[in-house]
Structure formats: structure tokens, C-alpha cells
Amino acid sequence: MLNVPIRLCRILLLGSAACLMTSVPASAQTDAVAASSATLAETADPQALRGKYERASFFNNALTNHFMLNAAVAPTWIGTEDSFWYCRETETGCTYTEVNAQTGAKSALFDHERLSRDLEALTKKKFPAADLRLGNVVVTADRTVTFAAFGKTYSYTRAGELKELGAAEQLVPVASPDGTMLAFVRDSNIWTRNVKTGKERQLTEDGEKLFAYAILPDAFRQFSTSTELKWSPDSKKILTVQTDDRQVKVMPLVDFVPDKGVRPVAVEQRQAFPGDAHVPTYRIVVIDVGSKRQTDMRYPRLPAVRMLDTPIGGERAWWSGDAKRVFFVDIERGEKTVHLISADAETGIARELFQESDSKGYVELSEEVYSPTLLRILPRRNQILWYSERSGAGQLYLYDLATGRLIRQLTKGTARIRGVLAVDEARGTAWVATSGGEAGKNPYYRRVARVDLDSGAMRIVSSGDDDRVIADGTLLTGAPGTRGFSPSGNYWVETQTRVDKPGRSVLKRAEGTEVAVVEQAELRGTPAGFRLPEPVMLTAADGVTPIQAIVVRPSDFDPNKRYPVIDHIYGGPQVANVPSAFAMSAVWAQSLAELGFVVVVIDGRGTTGRGRAFHTASYGAVETASNVEDHIAGIRQLAARYPYMDISRVGINGFSGGGYMTASAMFRFPDFYKVGVAESGNHDQRGFWHSWGERYQGLNTGKNYDAQANVTYASQLKGKLLLMHGLLDFGVQPGVLFQLTQKLMDENKNFDLVVLPKLGHQPSGYSIRRRWDYFVQNLAGLQPPQNFKVVSDSEIMKDEMIERGGKPEDEDSDEMRPEPAATAK
């Protein structure tokens, strides 16, 4: 979900495949037909086609076959030191490695062989030293390592003492600033553990599953391991939320294949839809660690917004430097107005400092909704860095935290602020990620700049013809606790990456000079002939706007042959789908390409990463996110450039938001897309998370949601469409699938349907194989190989865990698992 491109080209925009063919001499047309026939004859060989499936499987198992090692480094800094640890990937697993940032010297974080022996002796389970697979790792300044494994929590000291501490926390504990305590969630309440003694203490007692402390709403818990709390600077108090799902409506699903017995079991989760009267809310509370006294902030409960992140994890709540005040942001439902609030940490008395509104769209506080906001407290100055797109491009503004007065707009120009990476008030400097504003360059590629907090003067300290990615502890760039910049601000780690070459991760000093290369990404074991995707720049359907794409070819690619085309789409307004590294969508596309297709990934208008006008083009009309017209225009341009692309045979595929857009494209552009595989699609936002729909489509007032729903266009289906969905998918509940299938049946339309009784919001090996077969059979016109089995990465990892001595339920805790309907509170 990132970005990429390379060169500007002016290309004739052809109106159709027929137009393309009439511009080709008759002899060339005959040669093309002959080449196409030769291709079909060759790949009809069962053994050759099985080889294609085996190559597709290789790329499909990117997480478990380790064909790309150390594509990125996401550092976790140790206390306040200029040292960090990371997991160094090897052919056999992972080595926990410590790096001294001053010198770049590496060393083992602990003795892997000794810990392996001690763990196996204590647990009677398998812990190979080369692949320990520890969870929820926290390292304190004395190098005590706390971690989870097989449902238990352990500590391991520098002296080599291993101790079992009790049941594992599903969420990553949070270390106090002085390094003496860890705060964690157990049974919906907050506990602390003394790092040295292991002594535990329960701070709250009234938490319950649907009114839990320091945890995400019920609908999003399965997707995150972060603990939603912040220690005060003096390590004496905790700022947190109590998340209230009690009045949120129940979302019921049915487990038709229960682990025990044959009677189907109802399972449920609390999930709000757009327009619901009740949504998850957050009580903002301060807890005195010594006395356990709670101070409730005297302000209305905050509604869950954005991607259901909390004010804590979403970087919308902070301590003042003296720990006497807290600040938090209240985002109204629909996100058209946001308020900055100041509250007394002792009394809870709160007041508004200022607000920002946008009547035409929504107030954006960061360019990517999966990332925390780009707001930062400056405690010494009693100011806040505030991100806003009010000028048309994301920029930073300085506000006074005593009065709420705007001091100045800090950054200006055509370049957009993409991240606030670190702030050093002593130096009077902020480090930011910027992109855009440079003619002819990839508008998604980020660079690192230093900004003077007084003058706003900006100086680029790291840039190149690549994307400079710095971890921020989000879904996109690292696990909770990972940060690119050291706490001191003296060092940072960036990954320099492109989709068409392996990246490298570099340790740098504050001024931008290089200390050391931490890792150089390595490709290994790839099929003969494999080449990384080609980044390209195209023109949108408006004939003016440049858009980015990648072209992915099979390893046995022959430019003299003709290839059907697959458009691998996401189509959600919250992300860019074209990656800046060979990861995510690029790997998915490569596995499809290996079957004998040319696959494209395109970011059309209405997606993020390109500024406000480009992004909000799809506001109130999410069916236009990534703009399928832009995809069609881009594919036609590519076919003019590459005659081996046969655009009389174009398919489309995507998952989740991509499943939604796949079906939408098949319905709305039935003469262009001939075959579609739509997986786990949110086919109608009225049946999806309230926060997503209300942010991108607007508050549900009735008719304003009609145009985005796939049922509106189902009568226009002409091609071959396969719909797939897991029946235990709480990420996108399957009701939207069945409402769409009923509409297709009402319209007397032929389509194919695969329901997966035990599957949640992820592909399975079976669904991946059915995806491949559907395109091979219906787009390439070939017979898929018999009895070919695909195993997904998640299935492989689960089997490996069981082989090591674990149980499937070790992956979940009661905090994370959907409740049986009869027992939910």
C-alpha cells in the first residue's frame, strides 16, 4: 500500500483495442495471432502449466520461504539510549540484533543458543536458536528481555536468567520512561509489572470485554497488538482510554464448522455501521500508578473515527512536559470538525483551545489514515505542531497551547508533509518526510528534511531517486514500538527502496550523514528469468493528470507472445496501492503474472499520497476511488507501448476494498473487463465500519449511499465473475456479499460463488488456488492443473507453530477472539 513510478512519457491514448489493431499492418496482425496461438499451445502442456503454478506458489509464500531478506529495518530503540534492536532475517529465521548507533557496530541482543536450550528445557517445546519467534518483545536499559511464547510471558536477563512470568499478554506491554515498569492489559484491565522483581499489580478493576481499558474497539482488536496508554514523563501516571462498546449493535456470524460437534455456533462482535445511533466511544482517563486513583476528563466521550484507532495510538492525546495537563483531539463523526482540548490531569476540567472544520470534505490530520496523526506536542515551548491541508497541500502550523492562538504557518510550498519523524526542541528542529513539488520526479517518493521551528526554513538532508521509508510503528511501517528516529534525535534509520531494485536500510546522523548500512536487501532462490516489476508513469482519463503504475511480467516472459492482462486493484481511498518496494501488492501481482499474464497495478485519482485535490476526488463517491476510468486509460496506453499486452482479454482482481472495486468495475465497465475475481469485498459501505463510510462517503443521510453500492449496478454484469468470502470475516462481514448475490440472482445473472466457512479476513490456500484457476480457465482459456494444492503463509505458520508444540488457540487471547453469542456481555 505505498507507491512508485519512473519516467514521464507522452503516449497516444487509444480508444479501444480495435483502434490499436487498425494501426498495425496486416502482416503484423497475422504474426500476432500466430504468436498468440503458439502461446496457448505451449502453455496447454500440463507439465508446463504446473511449472507456472509452482512459480506462482513461490511468490505467494513470500513470508515463509524468505526469498527476500531484510527488505526493511524497523528499529526499536532501547530506553533513551542511542542503541536499537531489530530482527535480522536469515535463511532459517530471525536473529535478534542490537546496533550501537554511534558506531554502527552490531551484536547479538542475547545468547540465542542459551535461550533456546533454556526455553526448551522449561517448556518442553521446540525453540530452534535460528528461529526463536518471540512475541511482544520489550527490551529495557539493563537488557532484560520480556517476551511472549506459546501463551506465556517470560523474562530473560543479561546474566542469562530465564523466568516464566505468567499468562502472555496479547498486546505489547509499554515500558515506563524510567525503565522500571511495564504496563499491560489483562482481562480488560491495566496491570503493571516491576521489571527487576517481576511483581505485578492491578491498577484498574472495573474493565470488562465491552468496556475495556487501553484497548481498541471490538471491531478492530483482531488487527492490532498495541496497548493504548501513555506514561507520564515522570513515570508516575498513565493516560489511557476506556473503550465502550456496550451500546454498539451486535454483528452476528455463524461458525458452520465448529471445532467441537456438528451444531453450528453463533459468534458475534460489536460493530457499528454508518448512521447508527451508537458507535464505540472513548473515556479519557488519567491513572495515578501509586494510589490507583482515576481522574476522568470532564469532557463528553469521544467517538471512534478514522480506522477505529484510539486517541492514544492515533497520536491524538499527549502529556504536557510537567505532567500537569493532558491534551487530546476530539474528531466529530463524519470528521468535518476537529477540536483540540486541554485538560487538568488532577481535576479533569477541560476546555477547547481551537477547532478546524471542512464543509466540503473531511479534516485530514495525516495523509494516510493507517498512520498516526502528524500532530506533535512541543512541551518546552508549550506549543503544538498541527498538520492541516487547508492550503490544498499538507503543511505544518504552530499553535500556542495556553491560548489556542495560531502562531504561524511553519511550512509552505508545493511539497507536501508526509510525516513528522522527530522533534528536538533543544535544537529547535523538526525532521519531516516530504514528497512532491519536483517536476518529473515520482510524486510519492519521500525525502527527509530538517525544519527550523522558529523560521520554518527547510533543508533536505536525505533524498534520492527512491522512497525514503522511516518506521512509525503502524500497520504500514513496523510493529508497535518501532520508530525510525532515536529518542535523542541524534540518529535515524531509513530504508531506501524502489519496486525495481532491492532496497537498503541505512543508519544516519541527525545532519543526514551516513553511519553505516544496517542491511542490504537480498533476493534469493527466485525463478530463472525473474525480473522485478517495472515502474511507469501514465496519464489519467482526463488526459492531464499523471498517475503511477507498475507492470509485472512472468519469469518466462517472451515479448514475441501475446498475454492476457490482469488489473490488480485495491480501490480504497485510504491508501495508494502501487508499492515503492517489491512487497504487498507487487508480490500478489507477481504470483498472478507467473501463470501467464501481464499484471498491472495502478493508482488512479481519489487515492492518497498525492495531495488534497487528488485524494478527495472520490469524497462522497467511493465507487470512484482509484478511478477505474484511469485504470482503463492506463491499460490502453500500456498496450500501445507494449503490443504483447492483449487488451481484448482483461481481467481484474482485488481483496477487501479491491474485492469491492473488482465487482464494481465488472458491473460498470462490462465491455472492458471480461473476468473478475472479487475477494472479501465491502460491496456496500452501509454494511461496513461506520468510521470508514462516514469519513469517505459522508454521514449516511439515506440516498447519498446508493451510488456506491454494488447492488446498484449488478444488472449490468456481462463477464465471468467469481465472488469469494469467508463466513467468519468480521473485517468485512459477509452480509454484504449475500445481499449482492441475491441481487445478481434477482437479475438472472450467471456468476460463481465460493464461501469459505472457517475463513476470516484473509485469503486461504484454497481461495488463492481458486483465484488462479479462474483466470487461467476463463481469461487464458486453459485447463488448470489437477490436484494442485496451494498453502498460504498463514496456514504454513500455523502448522509450524503446532509442530513446535503449540496449539492454534495460542494465537488468540480472550481479549482478541470474537465471543460465542451466548456468552458475550
N, C-alpha and C positions, 0 to 999 in steps of 0.2 A: 504494500500500500504506500508506495512512495512516488517515484518519478523517473525522468530521463529523456534525452534526445541527443543530436549531434550537429547536423549540418542543415543549413537553410537551402531549400530547393524550390524553384518555381516549376510546378508541374501542371500540365493540362488537365483540368477537371472534366472527365468524360461522363456523359450522362447515363451510359448503360454499357453492358457487356457487348451488345450489338454494335454500338458506336466504336468500341475497341476493335472488334473484328473487321469492320468495314475499312479501318485504317491500315489493315495488314494485307500485303499482297496475297493473291490466291495461292501461290506456291507455298508461302509461309504458313497459310492456314492448313493446307494439306499436311505439311510437316508437323504442325502442332497436333492435329488429330491423330496422326500416326504415332507421335511420341506419347500422347495420352493413352492410346490403345496398348502401346508397349508397356507403359507403366502398370496398367491394370493387369496385363497378362503376367508380368513379373511378380507383382505382389499377390496375385491369386495363388501362388505357390504356398501351400500350407506351412511349410517349414520356414520360408522367408517371412511370412506374416507372423509366425510365432516369435521369430527373432525380433521383429518390431515391438511386439508386446513385451518381450524381455527387456528391451532397451527402455521402453516406457516405464516399466516397473522400477528400473534402476533409478530414474529421476523421481519417480513417485515416492520412493523411500529415502528422500534426501536427509531426513533427520536421523535415520538409523544406519545407513550404510556409509556415512561420513565421507562422501565423495568431495565435499568442500570443507576444509578445515579452517577454523579461525577466520571466518568471513567478517567478523566484527568483534571488538572487545568492549565490554560494558564494565567499567571498573566499580568496585565497591571500596570506598576509602575507609581506612581503619582509624576510628576515632577522629581526632583532629590532626592526625599526622599526615605528612606528605608521603604516604605509602598506601598502596591499594592491593586488593587481591582480585583475581578473576579465574575463571575456569578455562584452562588451556586445553583445547581439543586435540586429541591424538587419534590414531587409527583404531585404538581399542577403547577409548572413552574420554576421560577428562582428568587433568592434573590440576589440583588447586594450587595456584601460583601467586606468590607475593612479589610486588615490584617496588623497589625503592625509587621514588620519583626523582630524587636529586641526582642519582647516577644512572638510572635505568636498569640496575642490576636485578636479576630475577633469582628467586629461591623458592623451594617448596614451602607452602604455607604451614605444613605439618608433615610428619613422617607417615606417608601413605601406607607403607608396608606394615608398620607397627599398628596403626589404627585398624587396618584390615584384619590383622591377627586378633586384636583385642575385641573388635566388633563380632567377628565370627565366633570367638570363644564365649562371649557374653550372650549373644542372641541365637546361636545355632543356625544362622542364616548365612548366605553367601555374600561376601563383600570383597570382590576382587580389587586389589590395590590399584589397578589401572583404570578402574571404572567404579568408584565408590558410590556415586549417585546420591549425594546427601541433599536433603531438602531444607528450606528455611534457614540457610546458613547465616549466622551472625558472628562476627569476629570483633572482640573487644581489644583495647590497647595492650593488655597483657598477653594477647594472642590466645586467650581462651576461645575455643570454637564451640558454639552451640548449634546443634543441627537436629533435624528430624529424619527418621528412617523407620519404615515398616510400622508406623503408628505410634512410635515412641520418640521422646526427646532425650538427647544426650548432650553432655559437655565433655570437651577434651582439652586438657590444659597443655601448655608448652612443655611441661615436665613429662607429659605422656600419661596423665591420669584420665581414664575414661569413667564416666559416671552416668547412669541412667537417671533421668530427672522425672519421668512420668509419661503420661499420655502426650502425644505430639499435638502441637497447635497447628491447625490447618493454615493459619495466617502467619506471616513473617513477623516475629517479635520486633519491637522498636527499642533500641538502646537509649538510655538517658545520656544527656550531654556529658556528664562526668564519668560515664562508662561503668557505673557501679550496679545499675539495674537494667532489667529488660521488662518491658510492659507487653502483655499479650492478652488474647481473648480466649476464654474457656467457658463453655456453657453460657454464651451470650453475655458474659460479664468480663470486666477488666481485672487482671491479676498483675502482680509484679514478682520478679524473681531476682534475688541477690546473686550477682554473677559469681562471687567468690564462694559463698556458702551454699548456694542452691536453694535457700529458704524462700518459700513462696508465700504471698499474702494477697488475699482477695480484697479489691478496692470497692467493687460495687456488688450489690446483691439482688437488685430488682430487674436485672436483664432477663429477657425471655426471647425465644426464637423470633417472634414478630415485633419485639421492642428491644432490640439488642444494642449493646454498646460497641462502638468502634468497628462497625461492620457495614458493608454495602447493603442496599435493599435486596430483598429476597430474589428478585428477578435477575440480579446481576452477580450474586455471590459465587456462582459456579465458575465465573470467568476471571476471578481475581484472588490473589493471596495477600493483599495489602491489609495492614492493620491501621484503622482510621483514627489515629491520635497523634498529637504533637506534645512533646515535653516542653516545659518552660525552660528558658535559658539557664536558670539556677537549679534545674533538676528536681524542683520541689512540687510542681503541679503538672497536671495533664489537661490539655484542651482536646475535647473529643465530641463525638455526636452520639446520640441515642436514636437509632433509626426505627421509625414507627411504620410498620406495615399492617397494623391491626385492622384498619378500616378499608384497606385496599381489597378489591374484589378477588375472589379465588379464580385461578386458572386451572381447570381440571384436565388431566390427561389420563389415559388408561394404559397400564402395562399389561398387554395381552399375553405376554410370555413371562410370567413371574418366575423368579428363581426357585420358588417352592410351590408345588401344587399346580393345578390347571385353571383354577378360577381366576379370571382377570382381576387386577388390583387397580383401584383408582389412586392416582398420585396427584398432588396439587402444589401450586406455587401461587404467591400473591403477585399479580401483575395488573397494572393499570393501562387502559387504552386512552387514546386521545378523546378528550371530552368527559372522561369520568369525573365524578364529583370528588373522589378521594384518590390521592396518589401518595406514594411514600413521602414522609416528611422527616426532618432532622431537628432534634432538640440539641441546641448548642449548650455545652456544659463544661465547667471547669472543676476538676477534682484535686483537692489537696491530698498529696500522697501520704503525708504523715498522719493527718487526722481522719482521712477518708471523707471529709466534708465536701459536699457538692454545692456549687453555685450555678444556678440556672440563669442563663442570659435572658433578661426580661425583654423578649422580642418574639413575635409570632414564629411558629415553626416554619422552617424553610422547606419549600417543595423540592423534590428530586427533579433535576433537569439534566441537560446535556446528555451524556451516555450513562446516566444514573450514578455518576461519581459523587462522592460526598464533598462538602466544603474543605475537608482536610486533604484527602488525596487529590482533589481537583485544584489544589493551591488557591483556595479562596478563604482561608482562615489562618490567622497568624497571631503570635505573641508580640507585644512590644518588647523593647530591649530590656526594660526593667521588670518585666513580668507583671506589671500592674494593670495592663489593659490587654484586651484582645480585639482583633478586627476581623470582620467577616463580610462576605458579599452575599447579598440576597438577590437571586435571579428569579424574577416572576415567571410563572408558567407562560409559555409562548416566547419567552426570552426577549421580549421587546423593550423591557426596562430592567435595569440592574441598580442596586443600591449598595453603597459602601457604608458599613455600620461599625461604630466604635462602642465598646462596652467595658465597664469596670469589672475587672476579674474578681473583686471581693464582693461587690454588691449586685452585679449583673445588670445594673442600669445601663441602657443602651440608647444611642442616638444616631441619626443618619448624618453622615458627613457630606455626601453628594450622590447624585444619581446620573445615569446616562440612558437615553432612550433612542429607539429607531422605529419609526412608524411604518417604514416600508419593508422591513425585513426583521432581523433579529440582531441583538447586540452580540458581537463576537469578541471574546476575551482571549482567544488564541486561534491560530489559523487552522489547527487540527483539533477536533473535539475529543479525540482519544488521548491527547496530551493535556497536562495541567494548564491552567491559565497562565498568561505571561505577565502576571502581576507580582510585584516583589516589594516587601516592606524594607524601608531603609531606617532601621531603628535609631541610629545615631543622629540622623537628620530629622527624624520624626516626619518622614515623607513616604510616599508610595510611588513606585513606578507603575503606571497604568497603561495597559495596551488598549488601543482603540483603532477602528477602521473608519472613523468619522470623516477623514480626509479623502477616503477612497482607497488608501493603502494602509496596511497595518503599521502603526507608529507608536512610539512611547511618549507618555506625558507625565509630568511631575506634579503631584498634589501634596498639599500640606495636611498632615494627619491631625493637627489640632483644630483647624478651621474648616477643612474640606475645600480650601481655595486652590484653584488651578495656578500653579507657579509658572509653568511654561510647557510648550511642546518641546520635547527633548530631541527627537529625531525627525528628520524631514527628507523629502526627496522621493524618487520613483522606486528605489529599492525598498523592499518590504522586510519588516522584522518578523522572523520566523521562530525565534526562540530567545529567551533571556537565560543565558547559560550560567552566569555567576555575577555577583555584585560584591565589590570591595570598597566599602565606604572610606576606609583609611586612605586608599589610593585615589578615591573619587572617580572610580571606574566601574563600568558595567561591560561585560562581554556578551555579545549578542550574535545570533545567527541571522544572516540576511540573505535574500535572493532577489533576482530580478534587477531591472534597471540597467542592464548591459546589453546593448544591441548585438544580435547574432549569437548570444550565449544561451545555453539551456536555462530557462527561467526558473526551473526547480532546483538547480544546483545551489547548495548553501555554502556560504563562506563565513568565517569568524571575524568579527570586528570588535574593537575597543571603543567605547563611547565615554566621553568625559561627562560626568554628572552635572557639572556646572555650565559648560558651554554647549554641550551636545555635539561637539566635534567628534567625528567618527573616523577611525583608521582601520583599514583591513589588515589583519595580522595572519590570516591563513586563507588561501584561495587557490583554485586551480581549475582545470577542465574536468572536474569531478564533483561529487557531492561530499561535503564535509559533515559527517554524522556524529553527533555527540550525545551520549546516553542521557536520558532524563527520567529513567525509572518507570516508563509507561509501557503499554502493550506493544508499542511500535519500536521502542529503542532500549529495552532492557527490563529486568525484573525489578520489583520494589527494592529501593535502597541503592540502586546503581545510579551513579552520577558521573558525568564526564569531567567536571572540574573538582579539584581538591578543595576541602573546606577552607584552606588558607588562601585560595585563589592563585597560588604560585604555579600550578601545573594543570594541564588537562590532557585527556586522551581523545583523539578524534580518529574516526575511520574514514579513509579516503576511498571512495567507491564509485564504480561505474558498472553498468549492466554488461558491458562487453569486455571486461578485464577483471581479474581477481583484485580485491582491494587490499589495503594495508592499514594497520592501526598504529598510530604514531603518538608518542608521549612528547608533549611540548611544554615550554616555559610560558609564563604569563605574557611575555612580549612576542610570542609566536615562534621562537627558535626551537629547533628540534633537539630533544634529549636522546631519544632512541626510537627505533622501530620496535614496537612491542610484538606485533605479529604481522607476517605477510600471509595473506590467504593462499591456500593451496588447493588446486584441483587434482584429484587422483582417481584413477580407475574409470574414467569416462569412456564411452564407446568410441571406437575408431571413427574418425571423421567429425567428431563433435566440435562445434564452434559456438561460442557464446552468442546471445541474441544481438541483433543489430539495432541500435537506437536510430530513429529517424524523426524528422520534423515534417509535418503535413500542414494542410490548410483546412480549417473548419468549413462547414457547409455554407457559411456566409461569404466565403471567398476571400476573407480578410484575415481572420484570427489564426495565428499559428497554434498548432496543437502537437503534442508529443505522442510517440508510439514506439513500440519495438516490434521487430519482425523475427520470428522464431522458426527455424528450419530443422528438419530431421538430420540425424548424423549421417545418413546415407544420401543426403541431398544431391540431386543431379539437375543443374539448371536447364538441361535439354528436355526435361519431362514436365508434365503439367500436374499441378497439385490442387486439390480442393482446399478451401480456406476456412479456418475457424476463427471467429471473433471471440476471444476470451474476455468477458466483460465483468465489471463489478457494478458500476452504475449507481452507487450511493453518493450523495452529495458530501459526505463527511470525509472522504479520502480521495487521494489520487491512486490509481491502480497501476500505472506504469512505474516499474521499480527502478531505483538507481543502483541496484545490485542484482546479481543472479540469485534471487531468493523469491519467496512467496509466489506472486502471480507469474513470474518468469519461469520458475521451476514447474508449476502446474502446466503452463503453456508448452514447455519443452516435452513433458510426458505425452501430451496430445500430439505434438508435432512428430514424435518418433513413430507414430502409427501411419505416417504417410501424408501429413498435412503441412501446410504453411499456416502458422498461428500468429495472429496479431493481437497486441494489447494496446488500447488507445484511450487517452484521456480527453474527452470532449468537454465542451463548456458545461458549467453547472457543477464542477468539482473543485476541490480545494487546491491550495498551493500556488495560485496564480493571481491573487488579489480579489478584492471585494466584487467588482463587476463581473468577472469571470465566474466566481463562486456562486453568487446569488442569482445568476441567470436561471437557476432551477427553483428558486424560492416560490412556494405555493404551487409548484408543478413538478413534483419529484419524479414524475414519469419522464422528465426531460433531463434528469441528472446524467452527466456524461454525454448527453445529446446523441441519440442513435443516428440522427441525420449526419452528425460529424463523423461517426464511425463509418457510415456508408460512403461518404465523400472521401474519407481517408483510404478506405479499401480500394476504391476506384482509382485513386491516384497511385497507389502502390501497384495495382495491376498494370497501369500504363508504364510504370517504371520496370516492373518485373513480369514479363509475359508468361512465365511459368505459373503464375497465380491464376487459377481458373475461377473467375468470379461468377460463372454460371452455377457453381456449386459452393455456396457459402453457408456455413453453419454458425451457431452461436451457443456459448455455454458460460454458465456462472453459478456461483453458490451464494446463498443468503441474499444480499442485495443484488448480486449477479444473477441469482435464480429469478428474482422478480423482474429484472431488466431483460433477461433472456425471453421469458414468456411475453413480456410487453413488446419486444422487438418482433417476435414471431407473429403477434396479432396485428401490430400497427404497420409493419413493413413486410407483409407476407410475400411480396413478389421478389424481394431481395434475399431474405433468409429462408433457406429451404429446410434446414434441420436444426432443431434446438434441443438442448438438454438443460432443463431448469431444475436446480437442486436447492431444496430448503428455502424457497423464495418467500419473502414477506409480500405476498401478492396484493395485499390491501392494507394500507397503513392504519386503517380504522381498527384492525385486529393485531396491531404491533405495539411496541412500547409507546406509552403516552409521550415521553420526553422526546423521542426521535421524531414522531409525527408532528407534534406541536412546534418543534424547533424548525423543521424544514418545510412543512406543509401549512403551518399556522394552526391556531386553535380550531377545533372541529365545530363549525357552526352549521353543519348539515351538508349542503350541496358542494361546498368547496373541496370535499374529498372524493367526489365522484370521478373526476377525470384521471386521478392517479391509479384507480383500482383496475386490476387486470380483467375483472369480470366485465368491465365496460366495453372491452374490445374483443372479447373471446369469440364473438360471432365471425370475426374476420380471419380466423385461422385457416391456412391452406396447406402448410407444410407438415413435416413429421415432427411431432413434439413429444418428448419424454419428460414427465414430471416425476421427481423423486423427493421424498421427505421422510424423516424419522418421526415415529409416533410418540417418542419421548423427548421431542425437541421443545424445550422451554425457551430457547433463544429466539426461535420463530415458531410460535405454536401452530400445529398442523390444521387448525380450523380454517385458516386462510387458504390452505391447499384444497380442502374438501369443498369449500364454497366455490372455488374456481372450477374444480372438476364437475360439480353439479351444473354450473352454468354451461360448460362445454357439452355436457350431455343434453341439457335443455336445448342447445343449439344444434344437436345432432352431429357433433363434430367427432371425428376419429382422433384419438390421441392415446399415448401409452402412459401407464402409471405404475410406479414401483413404490410401495410403502415398506418401511423398514421398522419392524415392531419394537426393537430394542435400541434404536439409534437416537442419539440426541442431536445437537447442532454441530455435526462434523461428518465428513464422508467416511464410509467404511470401505474395506477392500471390495466387498460385493458391489457397492454402489459405483465405485470407481471403474470396476470391470464393465458394469452395465453402461456407463457413460462411454467408455472406449468402444464397446461393441456397437452401440447405437450409431456412432459416427462412422465407423468402419463399414457397417452394413448399409446405412441409408445415405451417407454422403459420398463414400468411396465406392459403394456398390460391391463390396467383397463380403465373403462369409467369414466371420470371426473364428479364431481357432477354438477347437473343442476343449472343454475341461481346463481352460487356463484360469488359474487362481491368482487373484491379487490380494495382498495383505497390506493394510495401511500401517503407517508408522505407529499410530496409537495402539493398534492391535499387537504389533510386534513388541512394543514397550510393555504392554500389559502381560503378555506371555513371558517376557524376560523377568518381570517382577515376580511372577508366580514361580518361575524356575528357580529364582533365588531364595524362595521360601516365603514369599509374601502372599497376601490374599487380595482379590480385587477390591474389597471394601477398604483396604489400607489407603486407597487413593482419596477417599472421601471421609469427611467427618460429619457429625450430625448438624454442624453449622452450615454445611455446604449442600447437603443432599436434599432433594425435594422430599416433602413429607408424604407418607401414606395419608389419604384423605381423612381417614377416621381418627387420626391422632394429632393432626395439625391444630395448633392453638388458635 
